[in-house]
């Protein structure tokens, strides 16, 4: 994973004069005549820069989309977008190090990206919203304790002595609003048929290896080049998801005595690493999987050169749409479901469904009131439906109480098989505004995804039946990773911990199993020297008596 409006320049100006705060960011020419849904008659127009910190994300190819025109009419705000290409974590660190800051930041609500925003909050580089939320109840609702996963609430929302810096976006408002992205391995149906293997017969680690081996041995060609058995998208996303076959998939494991250790130290992690080293060394995994750009990855897909893709299903459906249209029967279907280490039979799939984005207003913001007005409108039901569906009366209508796509626009969007969704984006749909639209109410308030065609709905339903035969379980337990950062050793330990992903990739490319394990063990030694054991003791002590996340599938 926001509403209610500014009460007039006089009130805010008085508050500023009284407290001495916000004087640099306030808009002193606001009208007192704003409507309940964000009307801004007389409001000074302002342009705000928004950093959408998701690698590979993109916007429209026109200067002002129909959706953006409505947003400007309602809020007085024109958004100047910046989209990230490359590491989101590096981007977070770079903007605060160089002070090349946007007015508004929005990006992943986890990992190094979240850590970077928490650090910025603690360094007072973000605007404290705590004394403003009473005027914006939609925004307040998005970070109310009952609407935020408990560990995230403690780590990122309620972690600053009463101050509030971060907003959580896209957290499901109800259970039926939760999105399961159906991460997994998907194989081209025609290739599975060509090698005579039922994708649903692939269950174990060895099954998966043999499956890839059969694809390789078939010597299939596409675009004059050998078909790659296993590939992914940019920078290795998301080929590593087979980790759940070796350990629980969460960041920490039970050592067997009731205490926890980071999964990087586990035997399963070694086995996982060597398995991938084997895939890579035998040519079963794309040698460029961890270095390729998104355009290169998608070009391989469009050329029919990748047999098995790892990612979530919507990304695969979008990337393969053009190829499938030109080559009927080449659509990707689920492999498995694959075994899960430690999972009991018939266990529902454990998913950490939470909001996608944290959003913050930086201290560089040229107009804090305008930023809040924008965010509040986007978080309203009207704003939510605008950025998801487009302009009512233009792109969709209400029919029998439900949003219904206009046929001409449905057909136009369906005809866009490029995988880039430019037809939608040029109308202002599916651009960065989605990431700032408050709690996810796609089913409880809106009417579902009205732009999904029936074939896509059927494909998603079929994949869900295969990959989630026993349903899903939304994780509500504590993640040890959110606790260890509170240890005294964390500042010294974090640089070592941050290297685990790079060490894994280096080990996967190592010339031998021994060399691969040496790389992992050297980093483990470094982590121990920088306080790992002490930090884990703190973590174990802090989590006594609490339910802890030990199993998690990617979501």
C-alpha positions in Angstrom: 0.0 0.0 0.0 -5.6 10.8 2.5 -8.6 12.7 2.3 -10.2 16.0 3.5 -9.1 19.3 2.5 -7.1 22.4 3.2 -9.1 24.8 5.4 -7.8 28.1 4.0 -4.6 30.1 3.7 -5.4 32.1 6.8 -5.5 29.1 9.1 -2.2 27.7 7.8 -0.5 31.0 7.7 -1.4 31.7 11.3 -0.1 28.3 12.2 3.1 29.0 10.4 3.6 32.3 12.1 2.9 30.7 15.4 5.2 27.7 15.1 7.8 29.0 12.6 7.4 25.8 10.6 6.6 25.3 6.9 7.1 28.9 5.9 9.3 28.0 3.0 6.9 25.4 1.6 3.5 27.0 2.1 1.4 28.3 -0.7 0.3 31.7 0.5 -2.2 32.3 -2.3 -4.6 29.4 -1.6 -8.3 29.9 -2.0 -10.7 29.2 0.8 -13.2 27.8 -1.7 -11.9 24.3 -2.3 -14.7 21.6 -2.9 -15.1 18.4 -1.0 -13.5 16.4 -3.8 -10.5 18.7 -4.3 -11.9 21.5 -6.4 -9.3 24.4 -6.5 -11.0 27.5 -7.8 -8.6 30.3 -7.3 -5.8 28.0 -6.2 -2.3 28.9 -7.4 -1.2 26.2 -9.9 2.1 24.5 -9.0 4.3 21.9 -10.7 5.7 19.2 -8.4 8.4 16.7 -9.2 7.5 13.1 -8.2 10.2 10.3 -8.2 8.5 7.0 -9.0 11.3 4.7 -7.7 10.5 1.5 -9.5 13.1 0.1 -11.9 11.7 0.0 -15.4 8.6 1.9 -14.7 7.6 4.5 -17.3 4.9 7.0 -18.0 3.1 8.5 -21.0 4.6 9.8 -24.2 2.4 12.9 -24.1 2.9 16.0 -22.0 -0.6 16.1 -20.4 -2.8 13.0 -20.3 -6.6 13.3 -19.9 -6.2 11.9 -16.3 -3.6 14.4 -15.5 -5.8 17.2 -16.8 -8.5 16.2 -14.3 -6.0 16.0 -11.5 -4.8 19.5 -12.3 -8.4 20.8 -12.3 -9.1 19.2 -9.0 -5.9 20.0 -7.2 -4.0 22.7 -9.1 -1.0 20.4 -9.3 0.8 19.4 -12.5 3.2 16.4 -11.9 6.6 16.3 -13.4 7.6 12.6 -13.4 11.0 10.9 -12.8 11.1 7.2 -13.3 13.9 5.0 -12.1 16.1 2.8 -14.3 18.4 0.7 -12.2 18.6 -0.2 -8.6 15.9 1.4 -6.5 18.0 1.1 -3.3 20.9 2.9 -5.0 18.5 5.6 -6.2 17.2 6.2 -2.7 20.7 6.5 -1.3 21.8 8.8 -4.2 19.0 11.4 -3.9 19.7 12.0 -0.2 23.5 11.9 -0.6 23.4 14.5 -3.4 20.3 16.4 -2.2 18.9 16.1 -5.7 15.5 15.6 -4.2 12.0 15.4 -5.7 9.0 17.1 -4.1 7.4 13.7 -3.5 9.0 10.3 -3.4 7.2 7.0 -3.8 8.8 3.6 -4.0 8.9 0.0 -2.6 7.7 -0.5 0.9 10.4 -3.1 1.8 14.1 -3.9 1.6 16.9 -1.4 1.2 14.5 1.1 -0.4 12.4 1.3 2.8 15.5 1.3 4.9 16.8 4.3 2.9 13.5 6.2 3.5 13.5 5.4 7.2 17.1 6.7 7.5 16.0 9.9 5.7 13.1 10.3 8.1 15.4 9.9 11.1 17.8 12.5 9.6 14.8 14.9 9.3 15.0 15.0 5.5 11.3 14.4 5.1 8.3 16.5 6.1 6.7 15.5 9.4 3.0 15.0 8.6 1.8 14.3 12.2 0.3 17.8 12.7 -1.4 17.8 9.3 -3.1 14.5 9.1 -6.2 15.7 10.9 -7.0 17.7 7.8 -6.4 14.8 5.5 -8.2 11.8 7.0 -7.7 9.6 3.9 -3.9 9.9 4.5 -4.3 9.3 8.2 -6.4 6.2 7.5 -3.6 4.8 5.3 -1.2 4.7 8.3 -3.7 3.9 11.1 -2.3 1.1 13.1 -5.1 -1.3 12.2 -4.4 -0.7 8.5 -0.7 -1.4 8.4 1.1 -4.8 8.9 2.3 -4.8 12.5 6.0 -5.1 11.8 6.0 -2.4 9.1 4.0 -0.2 11.4 6.7 -0.5 14.1 9.6 -0.2 11.7 8.5 2.5 9.3 5.4 4.3 10.5 5.4 4.7 14.3 9.2 4.8 14.7 9.9 8.5 15.2 8.7 9.6 18.7 5.2 10.5 17.5 6.2 12.1 14.2 4.9 10.6 11.0 7.0 10.8 7.8 5.9 7.9 5.6 2.5 7.1 4.0 1.7 3.5 3.1 0.1 3.1 -0.3 -1.9 0.2 -1.9 -2.4 -1.8 1.4 -5.6 -3.9 0.8 -8.5 -2.2 2.4 -10.2 -5.6 2.8 -9.2 -9.2 2.3 -10.9 -9.3 -1.1 -8.7 -6.4 -2.2 -5.4 -8.3 -1.7 -3.5 -9.0 -4.9 -1.8 -12.3 -5.4 0.6 -11.7 -8.3 1.1 -15.4 -8.8 4.9 -15.5 -8.8 6.3 -18.7 -10.3 7.9 -20.4 -13.2 6.0 -20.4 -16.4 6.8 -22.4 -19.6 5.7 -21.9 -23.1 2.9 -24.4 -23.7 4.2 -25.3 -27.2 7.7 -26.1 -25.9 6.4 -28.2 -23.1 4.4 -30.2 -25.7 7.4 -30.5 -28.0 9.5 -32.2 -25.3 6.5 -34.3 -24.1 6.4 -33.0 -20.4 3.3 -32.0 -18.6 4.3 -28.8 -16.7 2.2 -29.9 -13.7 4.2 -33.1 -13.3 7.3 -31.0 -12.4 7.3 -31.0 -8.6 10.8 -31.4 -7.1 14.2 -29.8 -7.4 15.3 -32.7 -9.6 12.1 -32.6 -11.7 12.8 -28.9 -12.4 16.4 -29.6 -13.3 15.5 -32.5 -15.6 12.7 -30.4 -17.2 15.2 -27.7 -18.1 17.7 -30.3 -19.3 15.1 -31.8 -21.7 14.4 -28.4 -23.1 18.2 -27.9 -23.7 18.6 -31.4 -25.2 15.8 -30.7 -27.7 18.1 -28.2 -29.5 15.2 -25.8 -30.2 16.0 -22.7 -32.2 14.3 -19.3 -32.3 15.4 -16.3 -34.4 18.4 -18.3 -35.5 19.6 -18.8 -31.9 19.3 -21.6 -29.3 16.3 -21.4 -27.1 17.3 -20.5 -23.5 15.8 -23.0 -21.0 15.3 -20.6 -18.1 15.3 -16.8 -18.2 13.9 -13.7 -16.5 13.6 -10.0 -16.8 16.1 -7.3 -15.9 18.9 -7.7 -13.4 17.9 -11.2 -12.5 14.3 -10.5 -11.7 12.9 -13.0 -10.7 14.9 -16.1 -11.5 15.9 -16.8 -7.9 12.5 -17.7 -6.7 13.4 -21.4 -6.5 14.9 -20.6 -3.1 11.6 -21.7 -1.6 12.5 -25.3 -2.5 15.5 -25.1 -0.3 14.4 -23.1 2.7 11.2 -21.4 3.8 11.6 -18.4 1.5 11.5 -16.0 4.4 14.7 -14.2 5.5 15.2 -16.3 8.6 15.1 -20.0 9.6 14.7 -22.0 12.8 18.0 -23.5 13.8 16.2 -26.5 15.2 16.4 -25.4 18.8 13.7 -22.7 18.6 16.1 -19.9 17.9 16.5 -18.1 14.6 19.3 -17.4 12.2 19.5 -15.5 9.0 18.8 -17.8 6.1 22.1 -16.8 4.5 23.8 -18.9 7.2 21.7 -22.0 6.6 22.6 -25.3 4.8 19.6 -24.7 2.6 21.1 -21.5 1.3 24.3 -23.3 0.3 22.3 -25.9 -1.6 20.2 -23.2 -3.2 23.4 -21.4 -4.4 25.0 -24.6 -5.7 21.8 -25.5 -7.5 21.8 -22.2 -9.4 25.5 -22.4 -10.1 24.8 -25.8 -11.7 22.0 -24.3 -13.8 24.2 -21.5 -15.0 27.4 -23.6 -15.6 25.4 -26.1 -17.7 23.7 -23.4 -19.8 20.2 -24.1 -18.4 20.0 -20.5 -17.0 20.5 -17.5 -19.2 24.1 -16.4 -18.7 23.0 -12.8 -19.0 20.1 -13.2 -16.5 21.7 -11.0 -13.8 23.2 -8.3 -16.1 20.7 -7.7 -18.9 18.5 -4.6 -19.1 14.7 -4.8 -19.3 14.6 -4.0 -23.0 17.1 -6.8 -23.8 15.2 -9.3 -21.6 11.9 -8.4 -23.4 13.6 -8.6 -26.8 14.6 -12.2 -26.1 11.0 -13.0 -25.1 9.6 -11.3 -28.2 12.0 -13.4 -30.3 10.7 -16.6 -28.8 14.1 -17.4 -27.2 13.1 -18.1 -23.6 11.4 -21.4 -22.7 10.7 -20.9 -19.0 10.2 -17.5 -17.4 10.4 -16.6 -13.8 8.3 -13.6 -12.7 4.8 -12.8 -11.6 2.1 -13.7 -14.1 0.9 -10.2 -15.1 4.4 -9.3 -16.1 4.7 -12.4 -18.2 1.3 -11.9 -19.8 2.2 -8.3 -20.7 5.7 -9.1 -22.1 4.5 -12.1 -24.2 1.3 -10.6 -25.5 2.7 -9.6 -28.9 4.6 -12.9 -29.4 1.5 -15.0 -28.5 -0.7 -13.0 -30.9 1.8 -13.8 -33.7 2.3 -17.4 -32.6 -0.9 -18.9 -31.3 -0.4 -21.7 -28.8 2.9 -20.2 -27.5 1.3 -18.7 -24.3 3.1 -19.4 -21.0 1.5 -21.7 -18.4 2.5 -22.5 -14.8 5.1 -25.1 -13.9 4.4 -27.1 -10.8 3.4 -26.2 -8.2 6.9 -26.9 -7.0 7.7 -28.3 -3.6 8.3 -26.0 -0.6 10.9 -26.8 1.9 9.3 -27.5 5.3 5.7 -27.0 4.1 3.2 -29.5 5.3 0.9 -31.1 2.7 -2.0 -28.9 1.8 -0.6 -25.9 3.5 -2.0 -22.6 2.0 0.6 -20.5 0.2 2.1 -18.0 2.7 2.0 -14.5 1.2 3.2 -11.2 2.6 0.6 -9.1 1.0 1.1 -5.5 2.0 1.1 -2.1 0.4 3.4 -1.7 -2.5 4.7 1.8 -1.8 5.8 4.2 0.8 5.3 7.8 -0.1 6.9 10.9 1.5 7.2 14.6 1.0 10.8 15.7 1.1 12.1 18.8 2.8 12.9 20.1 -0.7 9.2 20.3 -1.5 8.3 23.7 -3.0 4.7 23.5 -1.8 3.8 21.1 1.0 0.1 22.0 1.0 -0.1 21.3 -2.7 1.6 18.0 -2.2 -0.8 17.0 0.5 -3.8 18.2 -1.6 -2.6 16.0 -4.5 -2.0 12.9 -2.4 -5.3 13.4 -0.6 -7.3 13.6 -3.8 -5.5 10.5 -5.3 -6.5 8.7 -2.1 -10.1 9.6 -2.4 -12.5 7.1 -4.0 -12.9 9.5 -6.9 -9.1 9.8 -7.3 -8.6 6.1 -6.9 -11.0 5.2 -9.7 -9.7 8.0 -11.9 -6.1 6.7 -11.9 -7.2 3.1 -12.3 -9.9 3.5 -14.8 -9.5 6.8 -16.5 -11.9 9.7 -16.9 -15.6 8.8 -16.1 -17.7 9.5 -19.1 -14.8 9.3 -21.4 -13.1 6.0 -20.7 -15.8 4.4 -18.6 -19.3 4.8 -17.3 -21.3 3.6 -14.3 -23.7 0.9 -15.3 -26.0 -0.8 -12.8 -23.8 0.6 -10.0 -20.6 -0.8 -11.4 -17.7 0.9 -13.4 -17.9 -0.4 -17.0 -15.3 0.2 -19.6 -16.4 1.9 -22.8 -16.1 -0.6 -25.7 -14.0 1.7 -27.9 -11.4 2.2 -25.2 -11.4 -1.5 -24.2 -10.8 -2.5 -27.8 -8.1 0.1 -28.2 -6.2 -1.0 -25.1 -6.7 -4.6 -25.9 -5.1 -4.0 -29.4 -1.9 -2.7 -27.8 0.2 -5.9 -27.7 3.5 -4.2 -27.3 3.7 -5.0 -23.6 4.4 -1.4 -22.8 0.7 -0.4 -22.2 1.4 2.9 -24.0 -2.3 3.1 -25.1 -3.3 3.2 -21.5 -0.4 5.3 -20.3 -1.1 8.0 -22.9 -4.5 8.4 -21.3 -2.9 8.6 -17.8 -3.9 5.1 -16.7 -1.3 2.8 -15.2 1.3 5.4 -14.7 2.9 6.5 -11.4 -0.4 7.8 -9.9 -1.4 4.3 -9.1 1.4 4.1 -6.6 -0.1 7.0 -4.7 -3.8 6.2 -4.7 -4.2 5.3 -1.0 -5.5 2.0 0.2 -6.3 -0.6 -2.5 -10.1 -0.7 -2.9 -10.1 -2.3 -6.4 -12.8 -4.8 -5.4 -14.5 -3.4 -2.3 -15.1 0.1 -3.6 -14.3 -0.1 -7.3 -15.4 -2.9 -9.7 -12.3 -4.9 -10.2 -9.9 -4.4 -13.1 -12.3 -3.4 -15.9 -9.5 -3.4 -18.5 -8.7 -7.1 -18.2 -9.9 -9.1 -21.2 -11.6 -12.4 -20.7 -8.7 -14.4 -22.0 -6.4 -12.8 -19.4 -8.9 -13.3 -16.6 -9.2 -17.0 -17.7 -5.4 -17.3 -17.7 -5.0 -15.8 -14.3 -7.8 -18.0 -12.9 -6.2 -21.1 -14.4 -2.8 -20.2 -13.0 -4.4 -19.6 -9.6 -6.0 -23.0 -9.5 -2.7 -24.7 -10.4 -0.3 -22.7 -8.2 -2.7 -22.2 -5.2 -4.6 -25.5 -4.9 -5.0 -24.9 -1.2 -5.5 -21.2 -1.3 -3.4 -18.5 0.3 -2.6 -17.3 3.8 -1.8 -13.6 4.3 1.1 -13.3 6.7 0.5 -11.3 9.8 3.5 -12.5 11.9 6.6 -10.6 12.8 9.5 -10.6 10.4 12.9 -10.9 12.2 14.4 -8.6 9.6 12.3 -5.8 11.1 13.6 -6.5 14.5 17.3 -6.9 13.9 17.6 -3.3 12.6 16.8 -2.1 16.2 19.9 -3.8 17.6 22.9 -1.8 18.7 25.0 -3.6 16.2 22.9 -2.8 13.2 24.7 0.2 11.9 28.0 -1.7 11.9 26.4 -4.9 10.6 24.2 -3.5 7.8 26.9 -2.9 5.2 27.8 -6.6 5.5 24.2 -7.7 5.4 23.6 -5.6 2.3 26.2 -7.6 0.4 24.4 -11.0 0.6 22.6 -10.6 -2.7 25.8 -9.6 -4.5 27.7 -12.4 -2.9 25.1 -14.9 -4.0 25.4 -13.8 -7.6 29.1 -13.9 -7.5 28.9 -17.4 -6.1 26.5 -18.5 -8.8 29.1 -17.4 -11.4 32.0 -19.1 -9.5 34.2 -21.7 -11.4 33.6 -24.4 -8.8 31.3 -25.4 -5.9 34.3 -24.9 -3.6 34.9 -21.4 -4.9 31.2 -20.6 -4.5 31.0 -21.7 -0.9 34.2 -19.8 -0.2 32.6 -16.6 -1.3 29.6 -17.2 0.9 31.7 -18.1 3.9 34.0 -15.1 3.6 30.9 -12.8 3.8 29.6 -14.8 6.8 32.8 -14.3 8.6 32.7 -10.6 7.9 29.1 -10.5 9.2 30.2 -12.2 12.4 33.0 -9.7 12.8 30.6 -6.8 12.5 28.1 -8.0 15.2 25.9 -10.6 13.6 25.9 -13.0 16.6 25.0 -10.2 19.0 22.4 -8.7 16.8 20.8 -12.2 16.4 20.7 -12.6 20.2 18.9 -9.3 20.5 16.5 -10.4 17.7 15.8 -13.8 19.4 15.3 -12.2 22.8 12.9 -9.6 21.3 10.8 -12.2 19.5 10.3 -14.6 22.4 6.6 -15.5 22.6 5.7 -13.9 19.2 4.7 -15.5 16.0 7.5 -15.2 13.5 7.6 -15.4 9.7 9.5 -18.5 8.7 7.8 -19.4 5.4 6.9 -17.0 2.6 6.3 -17.2 -1.1 7.2 -14.3 -3.3 4.3 -12.0 -3.9 
